[in-house]
């Protein structure tokens, strides 16, 4: 699979990576066995970017990922994140907390160095210069290789980058969610790569979405606005049109959606998550799907600006600073 350069500090990874959050949280009950099988199949197919975070089960997900990749650790890019606090998802990027989280993550992941360390969310109480400086110290100490940010805005990215170069911004991005495109000129000006999380619209763009009330209470799709009555039917109709286009290319709608993300720039990779080795195979194959100008134009007709319904309600929407 094609390797793509992320930032100007030497980081690169395959166009399709693997996001591990759903193994432990957000999509119903945890499935460590399925997740482990999916991770190992991804590696067999050449995937090199594996993404986790402290917050995904407060260490549980890191331990699953660390055990799953142990036999091929040196062949991959292992990414994790700091910055949330339990149990109410507060934020804490104080330098002492960053150091504590990193030491815990190293143990959980069974590694002596984190390839890519993200600030999971911006902490308005801590100057970003202090955050970037702490990550720089961790890089100098050999505990971290590259610095990333998640759901950050232009002002914060620029300020952090001036202290410790940022290799990657990670934010939700898909045919359903386009807001981050406003930051692409800044990222390209500064030489920062982009990692798209939820590139399949939290699973809607697999073509398997069901109404919200058919998901368990511990599945975030139960409350996702895109699954709610009124929005749901419109999003299904759009997905069906995308599936028709995908069929003309002997592809699935998920492959079409991933190929669209990759077509938005050579400095972009996608990290779809799944607990199914078969889905991993489907996702990886999307890296070989070429979209023509006519394909892209048709996709723009179907979904000109994104999905019906926001990705979060107003109280939970990340604030870009």
VEXBA-613906 format. One line per 2 residues: their letters; for each residue x, z, y of N, C-alpha, C. Coordinates in pm, whole numbers, plus 50000, padded with zeros to 5 digits. Atoms other than C-alpha are relative to their C-alpha. Example, Ala and Ser with C-alpha at 12.3 -4.5 7.8 and 13.67 -1.06 7.14 Angstrom:
<pts>
as) 50089:50000:49881:51230:50780:49550:50090:50000:50120 ~ 49918:49994:49881:51367:50714:49894:49923:50073:50109
</pts>
This chain:
<pts>
xx) 50084:50000:49881:50000:50000:50000:50088:50000:50125 ~ 49926:50009:49875:50113:49929:50354:50029:50137:50058
xx) 49963:49880:49925:50304:50205:50533:49983:49971:50148 ~ 50017:50014:49856:50221:50261:50897:50080:50108:50073
xx) 49922:49907:49920:50433:50425:51164:49907:50084:50086 ~ 50081:49906:49922:50282:50733:51328:50091:50071:50100
xx) 49914:49941:49899:50452:50818:51653:50139:49942:49997 ~ 49865:50055:49984:50810:50756:51754:50108:50097:49954
xx) 49903:49901:50049:50977:51050:51577:50042:49978:49856 ~ 49957:50032:50134:51011:50889:51235:49895:50018:49892
xx) 50105:49977:50098:50683:50977:51063:49933:49868:49961 ~ 50079:50114:50048:50516:50713:50847:49921:50044:49877
xx) 50085:49969:50115:50244:50716:50582:49918:49877:49966 ~ 50083:50112:50042:50018:50484:50389:49875:49988:50085
xx) 50117:50027:49915:49725:50324:50570:49880:50084:49959 ~ 50104:49910:50051:49484:50520:50350:50067:50127:49949
xx) 49953:49871:50047:49555:50889:50304:49888:50073:49928 ~ 50100:49920:50071:49360:51174:50150:49973:50127:50079
xx) 50042:49879:49931:49163:51446:50329:49937:50097:49901 ~ 50037:49908:50109:49111:51758:50118:49890:50100:50035
xx) 50093:49896:49959:48857:51963:50316:49884:50018:49903 ~ 50120:49994:50082:48561:51875:50095:50019:50059:49862
xx) 49977:49933:50128:48728:52020:49787:49948:50144:50006 ~ 50026:49856:49988:48666:52370:49923:49880:50037:50084
xx) 50106:49960:49907:48412:52372:50206:49923:49878:50049 ~ 50078:50094:49918:48144:52183:50400:49908:49906:49923
xx) 50081:50095:50076:47998:51969:50119:49946:50064:49873 ~ 50052:49930:50116:47833:52220:49889:50106:50088:49936
xx) 49908:49910:50068:48009:52432:49632:50137:49935:49981 ~ 49863:50048:50019:48386:52404:49591:50017:49936:49863
xx) 49972:50070:50126:48526:52178:49320:50150:49980:49985 ~ 49854:50012:50013:48896:52253:49261:50044:49901:49894
xx) 49959:50090:50107:48911:52060:48935:49983:49854:50040 ~ 50022:50138:49954:48756:51745:49081:50098:49961:50108
xx) 49906:50028:49892:48972:51770:49389:50141:49977:49949 ~ 49867:50015:50058:49288:51813:49186:50015:49864:49933
xx) 49996:50130:50066:49205:51507:48977:50005:49886:50103 ~ 50001:50103:49896:49133:51305:49293:50136:49990:50068
xx) 49869:50000:49936:49461:51409:49456:50103:49931:49912 ~ 49900:50058:50091:49664:51313:49149:49976:49850:49982
xx) 50027:50144:50008:49487:50977:49122:50045:49930:50127 ~ 49955:50058:49874:49557:50912:49489:50151:49976:49996
xx) 49855:50016:50010:49927:50970:49427:50035:49885:49907 ~ 49973:50109:50095:49922:50736:49126:49980:49864:50065
xx) 50031:50126:49933:49778:50466:49353:50085:49977:50124 ~ 49905:50022:49892:50051:50513:49612:49972:50071:50129
xx) 50032:49927:49878:49884:50735:49871:50111:50100:50030 ~ 49892:49908:49963:50144:50934:50066:49959:50108:50099
xx) 50043:49898:49903:49945:51134:50326:49892:50088:49937 ~ 50097:49903:50054:49769:51449:50201:49979:50108:50105
xx) 50035:49919:49884:49586:51657:50461:49919:50122:49958 ~ 50072:49877:50026:49475:52021:50438:50003:50084:50127
xx) 49999:49911:49885:49434:52321:50671:49977:50143:49953 ~ 50025:49859:50028:49440:52699:50673:49851:50028:49993
xx) 50142:49968:49986:49072:52701:50770:49916:49954:49882 ~ 50078:50051:50113:48959:52509:50460:50004:50103:49885
xx) 50003:49895:50101:48885:52823:50263:50102:50109:50023 ~ 49903:49896:49963:49144:53038:50444:50108:50019:49894
xx) 49889:50001:50094:49428:52944:50215:49965:49941:49866 ~ 50041:50050:50132:49225:52839:49912:50032:49851:49985
xx) 49978:50144:50009:49245:52467:49988:50149:49968:49998 ~ 49855:50022:50002:49616:52483:50065:50057:50031:49861
xx) 49949:49967:50133:49676:52652:49729:49963:49893:49897 ~ 50041:50108:50090:49476:52383:49546:50088:49877:50022
xx) 49919:50118:49969:49661:52104:49725:50145:50022:49959 ~ 49862:49972:50035:49999:52271:49681:50026:49989:49851
xx) 49985:50007:50145:49949:52307:49307:49985:49856:49950 ~ 50026:50136:50045:49814:51952:49272:50118:49906:50028
xx) 49892:50092:49962:50111:51787:49450:50138:50050:49960 ~ 49871:49936:50027:50385:52014:49317:50098:49907:49931
xx) 49910:50084:50078:50525:51759:49074:50051:49879:50076 ~ 49955:50115:49921:50558:51488:49341:50012:50035:50148
xx) 49995:49952:49861:50598:51697:49655:50094:49918:50088 ~ 49901:50068:49917:50906:51510:49777:49966:49854:50028
xx) 50037:50141:49982:50728:51174:49762:49891:49981:50105 ~ 50119:50009:49916:50450:51254:50009:50020:50068:50136
xx) 50011:49930:49873:50365:51367:50362:49890:50106:49984 ~ 50094:49889:50016:50199:51708:50346:49968:50057:50138
xx) 50044:49958:49867:49995:51803:50654:49907:50119:49989 ~ 50093:49889:49990:49826:52131:50743:49982:50037:50146
xx) 50041:49970:49862:49683:52299:51052:49989:50150:50022 ~ 50020:49863:49955:49672:52626:51244:49904:50000:50117
xx) 50072:49989:49874:49451:52756:51520:49861:50056:49995 ~ 50130:49937:50014:49119:52879:51382:50018:50143:49950
xx) 49999:49864:50053:49035:53240:51297:49868:50025:49926 ~ 50119:49961:50077:48791:53386:51042:49942:50127:50060
xx) 50095:50083:50076:48509:53458:51004:49916:49909:50087 ~ 50093:50069:49910:48344:53310:51313:50058:49876:50066
xx) 49937:50121:49948:48576:53015:51377:50034:50012:50148 ~ 49938:49991:49869:48733:53150:51691:50130:49923:49999
xx) 49872:50070:49992:49057:52996:51813:50110:50097:50040 ~ 49886:49914:49970:49400:53157:51829:50128:49920:49978
xx) 49873:50072:50007:49717:52963:51908:50112:50078:50067 ~ 49889:49919:49950:49929:53255:52024:50123:49974:49914
xx) 49878:50029:50078:50292:53196:51919:50015:50087:49876 ~ 49984:49914:50118:50294:53499:51688:49901:49963:49890
xx) 50098:50041:50101:49978:53376:51516:50042:49869:49935 ~ 49951:50125:50057:50121:53026:51471:50106:50027:49895
xx) 49891:49970:50094:50431:53169:51304:49944:50064:49873 ~ 50059:49934:50116:50219:53388:51076:49929:49899:49911
xx) 50074:50100:50077:49997:53099:50971:50096:49906:49928 ~ 49904:50092:50062:50293:52871:50904:50066:50065:49879
xx) 49939:49931:50115:50460:53129:50680:49902:50011:49883 ~ 50102:49994:50105:50133:53174:50489:49980:49862:49937
xx) 50021:50135:50051:50089:52798:50459:50115:49955:49910 ~ 49885:50036:50084:50440:52751:50321:49987:50062:49861
xx) 50021:49936:50130:50361:53002:50048:49885:49935:49924 ~ 50116:50059:50066:50019:52855:49976:50030:49862:49943
xx) 49970:50137:50039:50156:52502:49955:50118:49989:49905 ~ 49884:49997:50090:50456:52606:49744:50108:49904:50046
xx) 49899:50089:49944:50694:52426:49976:50084:50076:50100 ~ 49915:49935:49900:50978:52511:50210:49993:49932:50135
xx) 50014:50069:49872:50876:52268:50483:49867:49926:50006 ~ 50124:50072:49974:50549:52135:50626:50036:49870:50072
xx) 49963:50127:49938:50583:51766:50704:49934:49979:50135 ~ 50077:50023:49878:50311:51753:50969:49913:50122:50028
xx) 50076:49880:49962:50174:52061:51147:49914:49969:50121 ~ 50095:50024:49892:49861:52022:51359:49954:50131:50064
xx) 50086:49901:49937:49706:52248:51617:49857:49953:49973 ~ 50130:50044:50049:49356:52239:51468:49900:49981:50114
xx) 50081:50012:49879:49175:52300:51798:50078:50062:50116 ~ 49936:49948:49879:49296:52359:52151:49949:50140:50029
xx) 50033:49862:49962:49304:52726:52253:50013:50011:50152 ~ 49992:49996:49853:49213:52751:52624:50069:50123:50054
xx) 49936:49877:49954:49363:53101:52641:50152:49997:49989 ~ 49854:50008:50019:49715:52987:52547:50050:49868:50059
xx) 49947:50125:49943:49912:52736:52757:50053:49909:49889 ~ 49958:50093:50105:49971:52425:52549:50152:49989:49997
xx) 49854:50003:49999:50334:52436:52659:50058:50107:49907 ~ 49955:49894:50090:50370:52765:52469:49977:49961:49854
xx) 50029:50046:50135:50207:52613:52162:50105:49898:49957 ~ 49902:50104:50033:50433:52306:52169:50140:50058:49986
xx) 49870:49937:50009:50736:52524:52230:50018:50077:49870 ~ 49994:49927:50127:50654:52737:51926:50018:49904:49884
xx) 49983:50100:50106:50617:52430:51707:50142:49943:50005 ~ 49862:50047:49987:50949:52306:51843:50098:50098:49935
xx) 49915:49899:50065:51110:52633:51733:49989:49991:49848 ~ 50020:50012:50143:50959:52589:51387:50067:49874:49944
xx) 49928:50122:50039:51097:52234:51371:50149:50027:49996 ~ 49857:49968:49996:51440:52360:51474:50041:50090:49884
xx) 49973:49907:50111:51415:52628:51202:49987:49933:49864 ~ 50014:50071:50127:51342:52364:50936:49872:50027:49925
xx) 50127:49969:50067:50992:52491:50857:49897:49890:50019 ~ 50094:50106:49964:50814:52190:51011:50082:49876:50037
xx) 49932:50124:49961:50909:51823:51059:49937:49935:50124 ~ 50067:50074:49893:50645:51673:51292:49882:50080:50053
xx) 50105:49929:49927:50390:51800:51545:49880:49909:50018 ~ 50124:50073:49979:50027:51688:51552:49899:50084:50076
xx) 50109:49932:49933:49717:51774:51751:49868:49946:49945 ~ 50132:50041:50050:49348:51760:51657:49894:50027:50106
xx) 50112:49986:49905:49049:51700:51885:50048:50050:50137 ~ 49947:49965:49867:49261:51730:52202:49973:49887:50097
xx) 50022:50098:49895:49212:51552:52534:50129:49956:50067 ~ 49881:50062:49940:49448:51351:52753:50091:50101:50069
xx) 49918:49906:49925:49565:51634:52978:50083:50089:49906 ~ 49931:49913:50095:49654:51859:52685:50105:49923:49921
xx) 49904:50082:50075:49822:51580:52490:50123:49974:50083 ~ 49886:50030:49914:50041:51485:52784:50088:50124:50022
xx) 49924:49878:49974:50141:51844:52855:50078:50044:49877 ~ 49931:49964:50124:50226:51914:52491:50116:49905:49971
xx) 49902:50103:50031:50414:51588:52448:50126:50014:50085 ~ 49885:49982:49911:50639:51672:52743:50094:50110:49952
xx) 49919:49889:50053:50762:51984:52558:50055:49966:49862 ~ 49965:50041:50136:50765:51870:52194:49924:49872:49968
xx) 50072:50125:50025:50687:51506:52115:49895:50013:49890 ~ 50113:49998:50093:50351:51470:51943:50006:49870:49920
xx) 49996:50119:50085:50358:51232:51646:49862:49943:49974 ~ 50133:50042:50045:49986:51222:51570:49890:50076:50073
xx) 50126:49937:49965:49643:51291:51713:49903:49972:49886 ~ 50104:50016:50103:49372:51351:51450:49865:50037:50061
xx) 50134:49978:49947:49007:51321:51548:49902:49921:49915 ~ 50100:50076:50074:48683:51209:51386:49988:49860:50058
xx) 50008:50139:49956:48664:50829:51400:49948:49914:49886 ~ 50059:50089:50100:48451:50578:51216:49907:49903:50072
xx) 50104:50085:49944:48192:50309:51267:49889:50081:50064 ~ 50104:49912:49946:47960:50600:51339:50045:50077:50123
xx) 49951:49911:49894:48183:50786:51587:50120:49936:50071 ~ 49900:50080:49928:48383:50601:51857:50058:50068:50124
xx) 49963:49942:49871:48433:50847:52144:50150:50005:50023 ~ 49856:49982:49984:48804:50891:52078:50070:49871:50045
xx) 49936:50125:49956:48871:50526:52160:50045:50008:50145 ~ 49957:49985:49861:48895:50634:52524:50142:50054:50011
xx) 49865:49944:49999:49221:50809:52431:50106:49905:49945 ~ 49904:50089:50062:49383:50515:52254:50105:49947:50099
xx) 49895:50046:49906:49555:50378:52569:50106:50107:50027 ~ 49904:49892:49977:49715:50719:52632:50091:50017:49879
xx) 49920:49985:50121:49830:50749:52271:50103:49889:49990 ~ 49907:50113:50011:49986:50404:52280:50104:50001:50110
xx) 49902:49984:49892:50150:50468:52614:50109:50100:49960 ~ 49907:49893:50036:50312:50783:52474:50066:49979:49864
xx) 49943:50023:50132:50391:50639:52131:49954:50102:49898 ~ 50058:49902:50091:50157:50871:51938:49907:49926:49904
xx) 50088:50062:50099:49989:50763:51613:49865:50070:49994 ~ 50135:49944:50010:49628:50830:51520:49957:50008:49855
xx) 50055:49978:50134:49474:50975:51203:49849:50022:50013 ~ 50147:49993:49994:49100:50920:51156:49948:50088:49888
xx) 50068:49921:50103:48920:51200:50979:49852:49964:49997 ~ 50139:50042:50025:48569:51149:50840:49980:49852:50030
xx) 50014:50143:49969:48624:50771:50849:49881:49934:49932 ~ 50121:50051:50064:48318:50728:50628:49875:50072:50052
xx) 50117:49937:49939:48085:50913:50864:49947:50116:49919 ~ 50033:49884:50085:48089:51228:50647:49923:49959:49875
xx) 50060:50050:50123:47978:51015:50355:49882:49907:50020 ~ 50116:50088:49978:47691:50826:50519:50039:49855:49971
xx) 49957:50138:50013:47896:50507:50513:50045:49963:49859 ~ 49986:50039:50140:47925:50517:50135:49875:49930:49949
xx) 50127:50056:50043:47564:50400:50120:49922:50091:49908 ~ 50066:49906:50093:47465:50709:49921:49928:50114:50074
xx) 50061:49890:49923:47313:50920:50201:49856:50025:49958 ~ 50137:49956:50027:46997:51117:50130:49948:50076:50121
xx) 50052:49922:49886:46764:51289:50381:50060:50140:50002 ~ 49933:49871:49979:46900:51615:50522:49945:50110:49910
xx) 50058:49891:50077:46656:51835:50333:50031:49992:49851 ~ 49959:50011:50140:46797:51711:50002:50141:50052:49975
xx) 49867:49940:50014:47133:51876:50068:49989:50151:50002 ~ 49999:49853:50003:47214:52240:49999:50031:50057:50137
xx) 49978:49935:49870:47231:52487:50286:50148:50010:50034 ~ 49856:49991:49974:47611:52510:50244:50066:49863:50009
xx) 49951:50137:49980:47644:52133:50288:49971:49963:50145 ~ 50018:50023:49856:47700:52038:50653:49905:49885:50029
xx) 50094:50110:49979:47490:51724:50608:49855:50049:50009 ~ 50133:49939:49990:47189:51955:50580:49958:50015:50146
xx) 50030:49979:49858:47215:52009:50957:50059:49892:50092 ~ 49939:50107:49920:47413:51702:51074:49890:49919:50067
xx) 50103:50069:49923:47215:51528:51346:49978:49856:49952 ~ 50013:50138:50046:47281:51188:51192:49912:49988:49876
xx) 50084:49996:50119:47085:51293:50885:49856:50044:50030 ~ 50131:49946:49966:46784:51427:51073:49897:49888:50015
xx) 50105:50100:49989:46447:51247:51073:50004:49929:50135 ~ 49990:50082:49879:46441:50966:51326:50135:49932:50005
xx) 49866:50057:50005:46817:50919:51326:50030:49946:49860 ~ 49964:50035:50136:46843:50905:50947:49954:49859:49965
xx) 50055:50129:50038:46619:50603:50902:50074:49885:50070 ~ 49927:50104:49926:46801:50405:51172:50141:49982:49945
xx) 49865:50008:50056:47140:50489:51024:49999:49936:49861 ~ 50013:50066:50130:47022:50385:50676:49985:49850:50020
xx) 50021:50143:49975:46904:50052:50816:50131:49931:50040 ~ 49872:50057:49960:47241:49993:50981:50096:49991:49882
xx) 49911:49999:50115:47428:50089:50665:49961:49891:49901 ~ 50044:50107:50089:47218:49847:50460:50046:49864:50050
xx) 49950:50125:49945:47313:49566:50698:50151:49987:49980 ~ 49856:50001:50027:47680:49663:50665:50027:49968:49853
xx) 49983:50026:50143:47641:49660:50287:49980:49852:49968 ~ 50021:50144:50021:47506:49305:50303:50126:49922:50038
xx) 49876:50066:49958:47815:49196:50496:50112:50028:49900 ~ 49896:49965:50097:48042:49384:50256:49984:49918:49872
xx) 50024:50076:50121:47877:49205:49965:50053:49858:50006 ~ 49947:50136:49984:47983:48868:50105:50151:49996:49982
xx) 49855:49991:50015:48342:48991:50075:50037:50070:49869 ~ 49979:49931:50128:48302:49141:49726:50055:50140:50020
xx) 49956:49865:49966:48348:49485:49881:49879:50092:50008 ~ 50107:49901:49978:48147:49804:49912:49991:50032:50148
xx) 50015:49964:49859:48013:49936:50239:50108:50100:50040 ~ 49892:49906:49968:48270:50219:50222:50130:49926:50027
xx) 49878:50077:49978:48552:49968:50190:49995:49924:50132 ~ 50015:50068:49872:48416:49770:50483:50025:50097:50115
xx) 49985:49901:49894:48399:50087:50695:50145:50043:50016 ~ 49859:49961:49992:48755:50188:50609:50085:49885:50055
xx) 49925:50115:49950:48886:49837:50670:49981:49983:50150 ~ 50025:50008:49855:48720:49843:51012:50088:50099:50075
xx) 49914:49901:49935:48905:50163:51104:50144:49949:50006 ~ 49862:50047:50004:49237:50015:50994:50022:49879:50090
xx) 49988:50119:49915:49166:49696:51190:50010:50032:50148 ~ 49997:49962:49859:49157:49892:51516:50141:50023:50053
xx) 49862:49987:49954:49537:49920:51528:50094:50031:49887 ~ 49899:49975:50102:49854:49926:51321:50055:50142:50006
xx) 49955:49862:49983:49916:50281:51448:49893:50100:49955 ~ 50112:49917:50046:49600:50416:51278:50001:50008:49849
xx) 50028:49986:50143:49552:50558:50929:49871:50079:49984 ~ 50126:49931:50030:49236:50694:50766:50022:50095:49883
xx) 49985:49901:50107:49206:51004:50548:49864:50037:49941 ~ 50126:49966:50065:48880:50981:50353:50021:50108:49895
xx) 49994:49895:50101:48806:51276:50128:49899:49975:49890 ~ 50090:50011:50115:48648:51283:49784:50049:50092:49890
xx) 49963:49923:50119:48642:51486:49465:50000:49910:49877 ~ 50016:50095:50109:48613:51172:49252:50118:49903:49993
xx) 49893:50100:50014:48910:50971:49119:49949:49857:50017 ~ 50054:50135:49985:48685:50665:49105:49980:49966:50147
xx) 50015:50024:49857:48605:50703:49475:50136:49981:50066 ~ 49865:50021:49949:48978:50735:49546:50041:49855:49979
xx) 49965:50138:50029:49029:50400:49377:49928:49904:50094 ~ 50077:50084:49907:48752:50246:49587:50057:50006:50141
xx) 49948:49985:49864:48894:50388:49909:50135:49932:50017 ~ 49866:50058:49990:49250:50280:49840:49992:49847:50005
xx) 50014:50146:50002:49137:49923:49769:49961:49945:50137 ~ 50040:50046:49866:49001:49906:50125:50120:49957:50083
xx) 49881:50037:49923:49359:49875:50252:50032:49852:49986 ~ 49975:50143:50022:49365:49521:50110:49889:49910:50051
xx) 50114:50080:49951:49036:49411:50266:50029:49950:50141 ~ 49972:50061:49870:49093:49170:50553:49868:49962:50067
xx) 50120:50033:49924:48822:49145:50818:50033:49890:50102 ~ 49981:50109:49905:48793:48823:51016:49939:50036:50135
xx) 50061:49981:49869:48697:48795:51380:49848:49994:49989 ~ 50146:50009:50020:48349:48692:51264:49946:50127:49936
xx) 50043:49874:50063:48326:49000:51042:49990:50111:50104 ~ 49998:49895:49898:48421:49226:51330:49887:49981:50101
xx) 50109:50028:49906:48170:49055:51557:49866:50040:49939 ~ 50126:49963:50066:47892:49104:51301:49985:50151:49993
xx) 50004:49854:50002:47983:49471:51261:49962:50054:50138 ~ 50032:49956:49864:47965:49509:51639:49854:49978:50033
xx) 50143:50023:49981:47615:49360:51634:49918:50108:49931 ~ 50075:49902:50078:47502:49606:51368:50010:50139:50061
xx) 49975:49868:49941:47657:49917:51525:50087:49982:50125 ~ 49920:50030:49880:47764:49835:51881:50074:50119:50059
xx) 49935:49884:49938:47849:50190:51989:50015:50119:49908 ~ 49992:49886:50091:47821:50415:51685:49864:50030:49939
xx) 50120:49963:50075:47555:50598:51489:49888:50048:50091 ~ 50112:49935:49935:47216:50731:51584:50012:50150:49971
xx) 49978:49858:50016:47266:51104:51644:50147:50035:50017 ~ 49862:49958:49974:47578:51290:51759:50060:50068:49877
xx) 49932:49940:50115:47838:51427:51518:49984:50150:49995 ~ 50029:49856:49994:47773:51784:51632:49893:50022:50106
xx) 50088:49964:49889:47507:51954:51839:50085:50049:50116 ~ 49924:49970:49879:47606:52048:52192:50082:50129:49989
xx) 49930:49874:50009:47708:52401:52101:50123:49997:49913 ~ 49889:50007:50094:47955:52288:51835:50093:49881:50026
xx) 49921:50118:49973:48095:51970:51984:50136:50039:50056 ~ 49868:49967:49946:48474:51995:52035:50012:49958:50146
xx) 49978:50029:49858:48571:52010:52402:50141:49948:50017 ~ 49867:50057:49977:48856:51775:52486:50051:50043:50136
x) 49942:49953:49874:49080:51926:52748:50125:49920:50033
</pts>
